[in-house]
């Protein structure tokens, strides 16, 4: 069954739904026993999402019943749009919502004449680096990595992410 959805900028009223979506999306990590703990970690509360909606860039995917079922949160750093979080409710995964959210972020970066879209992710999970590579992102292994990406990777390792499995990615905006 195909899911009908729309992507739009988040409004303050959306903040209440975002923590549950992030928790639902994290259930996918249970497929990798060494990462199952990520399904148990705390996620930002609605108040933090409110701040992001006010001060950063947040887009949501909404189903035909006007329920928010996915979101993407990003910040502008050094003329680049950095994707901090992409979450799609478990029941709606595999329907193109994540792709649609990322494409809206890329288009926003293009309209704002930013240099690139960046993110950090797992290099070996099919719904992480390989997903972004299909959208044109490159893994930054041999090239100099921007300071904000180094700091993001270090912060992830500090909270227990396996550093050897993490990578930074960039999609240059022509």
C-alpha positions as CSV (number, residue, x, y, z in Angstrom):
1,X,0.0,0.0,0.0
2,X,1.4,3.4,-1.0
3,X,1.3,6.2,1.5
4,X,0.1,9.6,0.5
5,X,2.0,12.4,2.3
6,X,3.1,16.0,2.0
7,X,6.2,17.7,3.2
8,X,6.0,21.2,4.8
9,X,7.9,23.5,7.1
10,X,7.1,22.6,10.7
11,X,4.9,24.8,12.8
12,X,5.0,25.1,16.6
13,X,2.0,22.8,17.0
14,X,4.1,20.0,15.4
15,X,6.6,19.9,18.2
16,X,4.5,17.7,20.5
17,X,4.5,14.8,17.9
18,X,8.2,14.8,17.2
19,X,9.6,12.9,20.2
20,X,7.3,9.9,19.6
21,X,8.4,9.9,15.9
22,X,12.0,9.9,16.9
23,X,11.5,7.1,19.4
24,X,9.6,5.0,16.8
25,X,12.3,5.5,14.1
26,X,15.0,4.5,16.6
27,X,13.4,1.0,16.9
28,X,15.1,0.2,13.6
29,X,18.4,0.0,15.4
30,X,17.2,-3.1,17.2
31,X,18.0,-4.9,13.9
32,X,21.7,-4.5,14.8
33,X,22.2,-6.1,18.2
34,X,25.3,-3.9,18.9
35,X,23.2,-0.8,18.3
36,X,19.9,-1.9,19.9
37,X,20.7,0.4,22.9
38,X,20.0,3.4,20.6
39,X,16.3,2.4,20.7
40,X,16.4,3.1,24.5
41,X,18.2,6.4,24.5
42,X,16.5,9.7,25.4
43,X,15.3,11.9,22.6
44,X,14.7,15.6,22.6
45,X,11.5,16.6,24.4
46,X,8.8,18.7,22.7
47,X,10.3,21.9,24.3
48,X,13.6,21.3,22.5
49,X,11.7,20.7,19.2
50,X,9.9,24.0,19.8
51,X,13.2,25.8,20.0
52,X,14.4,24.1,16.8
53,X,11.2,25.0,14.9
54,X,11.8,28.7,16.0
55,X,15.5,28.9,15.5
56,X,16.6,26.2,13.0
57,X,15.0,24.4,10.0
58,X,12.5,21.7,10.6
59,X,10.4,20.1,7.9
60,X,7.7,17.5,8.6
61,X,6.0,14.8,6.5
62,X,2.3,14.6,7.1
63,X,0.0,11.8,6.0
64,X,-3.4,12.2,4.4
65,X,-5.0,12.4,7.9
66,X,-2.8,15.4,8.7
67,X,-0.8,13.3,11.2
68,X,2.9,14.2,11.3
69,X,4.8,10.9,10.6
70,X,8.3,12.1,9.9
71,X,10.7,15.1,10.3
72,X,14.0,16.5,9.4
73,X,15.9,19.0,11.6
74,X,18.8,21.0,10.2
75,X,21.0,24.0,11.1
76,X,22.9,26.4,8.9
77,X,26.6,26.2,9.7
78,X,29.4,27.9,7.6
79,X,27.2,28.3,4.5
80,X,26.2,24.7,4.7
81,X,22.9,23.1,5.8
82,X,23.8,20.4,8.4
83,X,21.1,17.7,8.9
84,X,21.0,16.9,12.6
85,X,18.1,14.4,12.6
86,X,16.0,12.5,10.1
87,X,13.2,10.4,11.6
88,X,10.3,8.6,10.1
89,X,7.7,6.7,12.2
90,X,8.4,3.0,12.0
91,X,5.0,2.2,10.3
92,X,5.8,4.7,7.5
93,X,9.4,3.7,6.8
94,X,10.2,2.6,3.3
95,X,7.5,4.8,1.7
96,X,9.8,7.6,0.4
97,X,9.2,10.0,3.3
98,X,12.8,10.2,4.3
99,X,13.9,10.8,0.7
100,X,11.2,13.5,0.3
101,X,12.4,15.3,3.5
102,X,16.0,15.2,2.5
103,X,15.1,16.5,-1.0
104,X,13.3,19.4,0.5
105,X,16.3,20.2,2.7
106,X,18.6,20.1,-0.4
107,X,16.2,22.4,-2.3
108,X,16.2,24.8,0.6
109,X,20.1,24.8,0.6
110,X,20.0,25.5,-3.1
111,X,17.5,28.4,-2.8
112,X,19.7,29.9,0.0
113,X,22.8,29.5,-2.2
114,X,24.5,27.4,0.5
115,X,27.7,25.5,-0.4
116,X,26.6,22.0,0.7
117,X,24.3,19.8,2.8
118,X,26.2,17.8,5.5
119,X,25.4,15.1,8.0
120,X,26.9,12.4,10.1
121,X,25.6,8.8,10.0
122,X,26.5,5.1,10.2
123,X,28.5,4.0,7.3
124,X,27.3,0.4,7.2
125,X,23.6,0.5,7.9
126,X,21.5,0.3,4.7
127,X,19.1,3.1,5.9
128,X,22.1,5.4,6.7
129,X,25.1,6.1,4.5
130,X,24.0,3.9,1.5
131,X,20.6,5.8,1.6
132,X,22.3,9.2,1.5
133,X,24.7,8.0,-1.2
134,X,21.7,7.2,-3.4
135,X,20.7,10.8,-3.0
136,X,24.2,12.0,-4.1
137,X,26.0,12.5,-0.8
138,X,29.7,11.5,-0.6
139,X,31.4,9.9,2.4
140,X,34.2,12.3,3.6
141,X,37.1,9.9,4.2
142,X,40.1,11.2,2.3
143,X,39.1,14.9,2.1
144,X,39.5,17.5,4.8
145,X,36.5,17.5,7.1
146,X,34.8,20.7,8.3
147,X,35.2,21.5,12.0
148,X,31.4,21.1,12.6
149,X,31.5,17.6,11.3
150,X,34.6,16.7,13.4
151,X,32.8,18.0,16.5
152,X,29.6,16.2,15.6
153,X,31.5,12.9,15.2
154,X,33.4,13.5,18.5
155,X,30.2,14.2,20.4
156,X,28.6,11.0,19.0
157,X,31.6,8.9,20.1
158,X,31.5,10.5,23.5
159,X,28.0,9.2,24.1
160,X,28.8,5.7,23.0
161,X,28.5,5.6,19.2
162,X,31.2,3.2,17.7
163,X,33.5,5.7,16.0
164,X,34.7,3.2,13.4
165,X,31.1,2.9,12.1
166,X,30.4,6.6,11.9
167,X,31.1,8.9,8.9
168,X,30.6,12.4,7.8
169,X,28.9,13.0,4.5
170,X,28.5,16.0,2.2
171,X,26.4,16.9,-0.9
172,X,27.9,19.9,-2.7
173,X,25.3,22.3,-4.0
174,X,26.2,23.5,-7.5
